[in-house]
Amino acid sequence: MYTGLHTSLDYGRRAGMEETRKITVEVPQATLALAQEYTGAGVTETVREGLKHLAGARAQLELRKLRGSFKFSVDLNALREDRPVRKSRK
């Protein structure tokens, strides 16, 4: 049995699955119903999507804090010269 479990865990890591934690959450029924209607998914997937959304929002906030901290010098003409010329389709 250990071998099967070990193999399953290894496969999950290779497939991009993260370590998970089982939780119990009490949420208002109406809020959950609206969220599920939006995602079209079950409870677990809806909660996962909500958590991913919050993590993304936090990452965006952290990036916004850096605004103006970096100076980028981009020469658009040089970038355009480096790009191959496309042939027009007819």
Sine and cosine of phi, psi and omega as CSV:
sin_phi,cos_phi,sin_psi,cos_psi,sin_omega,cos_omega
0.00,0.00,-0.63,0.77,0.00,-1.00
-0.86,0.52,-0.66,0.75,-0.02,-1.00
-0.88,0.48,-0.71,0.71,0.01,-1.00
-0.89,0.46,-0.68,0.74,0.02,-1.00
-0.91,0.41,-0.71,0.70,-0.01,-1.00
-0.87,0.50,-0.69,0.72,0.01,-1.00
-0.89,0.45,-0.67,0.74,0.01,-1.00
-0.89,0.46,-0.67,0.74,0.01,-1.00
-0.91,0.41,-0.67,0.74,0.04,-1.00
-0.88,0.47,-0.68,0.73,0.01,-1.00
-0.88,0.48,-0.68,0.74,0.01,-1.00
-0.88,0.48,-0.65,0.76,0.02,-1.00
-0.91,0.41,-0.66,0.75,-0.01,-1.00
-0.93,0.37,-0.49,0.87,-0.02,-1.00
-0.99,0.14,0.03,1.00,0.06,-1.00
1.00,-0.06,0.15,0.99,0.03,-1.00
-0.97,0.23,0.65,-0.76,0.04,-1.00
-1.00,-0.06,0.23,-0.97,0.09,-1.00
-0.90,0.44,0.70,-0.72,-0.06,-1.00
-0.94,-0.34,0.28,-0.96,0.04,-1.00
-0.70,-0.72,0.78,-0.63,0.02,-1.00
-0.99,0.16,0.77,-0.64,0.00,-1.00
-0.75,-0.66,0.35,-0.94,0.14,-0.99
-0.86,-0.50,0.80,-0.60,-0.08,-1.00
-0.76,-0.65,0.70,-0.71,0.11,-0.99
-0.98,-0.21,0.85,-0.53,0.00,-1.00
-0.75,-0.67,0.45,-0.89,0.06,-1.00
-0.88,0.47,0.70,-0.72,-0.04,-1.00
-0.85,0.53,-0.66,0.75,-0.03,-1.00
-0.91,0.42,-0.65,0.76,0.01,-1.00
-0.90,0.43,-0.71,0.71,0.01,-1.00
-0.90,0.43,-0.67,0.75,0.00,-1.00
-0.88,0.47,-0.67,0.74,0.04,-1.00
-0.90,0.44,-0.67,0.74,-0.01,-1.00
-0.91,0.41,-0.67,0.75,0.02,-1.00
-0.92,0.40,-0.60,0.80,0.05,-1.00
-0.89,0.46,-0.64,0.77,0.00,-1.00
-0.93,0.38,-0.72,0.69,-0.05,-1.00
-0.99,0.16,-0.45,0.89,-0.09,-1.00
0.94,0.33,0.35,0.94,-0.07,-1.00
-0.85,-0.53,0.09,-1.00,0.03,-1.00
-0.97,0.25,-0.05,-1.00,-0.07,-1.00
-0.88,0.47,-0.78,0.63,-0.07,-1.00
-0.87,0.50,-0.76,0.65,-0.03,-1.00
-0.92,0.40,-0.57,0.82,0.03,-1.00
-0.90,0.43,-0.69,0.72,0.03,-1.00
-0.90,0.43,-0.68,0.73,0.03,-1.00
-0.86,0.51,-0.71,0.71,0.00,-1.00
-0.89,0.46,-0.65,0.76,0.04,-1.00
-0.89,0.46,-0.66,0.75,0.02,-1.00
-0.92,0.39,-0.63,0.78,0.05,-1.00
-0.89,0.45,-0.64,0.77,0.01,-1.00
-0.88,0.47,-0.70,0.72,0.01,-1.00
-0.90,0.43,-0.65,0.76,0.03,-1.00
-0.89,0.45,-0.65,0.76,0.04,-1.00
-0.91,0.42,-0.65,0.76,0.01,-1.00
-0.89,0.45,-0.63,0.78,0.03,-1.00
-0.92,0.40,-0.66,0.75,0.03,-1.00
-0.87,0.49,-0.65,0.76,0.03,-1.00
-0.90,0.44,-0.64,0.77,0.04,-1.00
-0.88,0.48,-0.69,0.72,0.01,-1.00
-0.89,0.45,-0.63,0.78,0.03,-1.00
-0.92,0.38,-0.62,0.79,0.01,-1.00
-0.89,0.46,-0.53,0.85,0.03,-1.00
-0.89,0.45,-0.44,0.90,-0.02,-1.00
-1.00,0.10,-0.10,0.99,-0.06,-1.00
-0.83,0.55,0.78,-0.63,-0.02,-1.00
1.00,0.07,-0.10,1.00,-0.02,-1.00
-0.99,0.15,-0.40,0.92,-0.06,-1.00
-0.90,-0.44,0.64,-0.77,0.07,-1.00
-0.95,-0.31,0.83,-0.56,0.04,-1.00
-0.94,-0.34,0.78,-0.62,0.08,-1.00
-0.93,-0.37,0.97,-0.23,-0.03,-1.00
-0.89,-0.45,0.80,-0.60,0.06,-1.00
-0.99,-0.15,0.98,-0.22,-0.06,-1.00
-0.87,0.50,-0.60,0.80,0.02,-1.00
-0.90,0.44,-0.64,0.77,0.04,-1.00
-0.91,0.42,-0.63,0.78,0.04,-1.00
-0.90,0.44,-0.65,0.76,-0.01,-1.00
-0.92,0.38,-0.60,0.80,0.02,-1.00
-0.91,0.41,-0.53,0.85,-0.03,-1.00
-0.97,0.26,-0.32,0.95,-0.06,-1.00
-0.99,0.13,0.71,-0.70,0.04,-1.00
-0.92,0.39,0.53,-0.85,0.00,-1.00
-0.98,0.21,0.76,-0.65,0.00,-1.00
-1.00,0.08,0.61,-0.79,0.13,-0.99
-0.99,0.10,0.67,-0.74,-0.01,-1.00
-0.96,0.28,0.60,-0.80,0.03,-1.00
-1.00,0.00,0.64,-0.77,0.05,-1.00
-0.79,-0.61,0.00,0.00,0.00,0.00
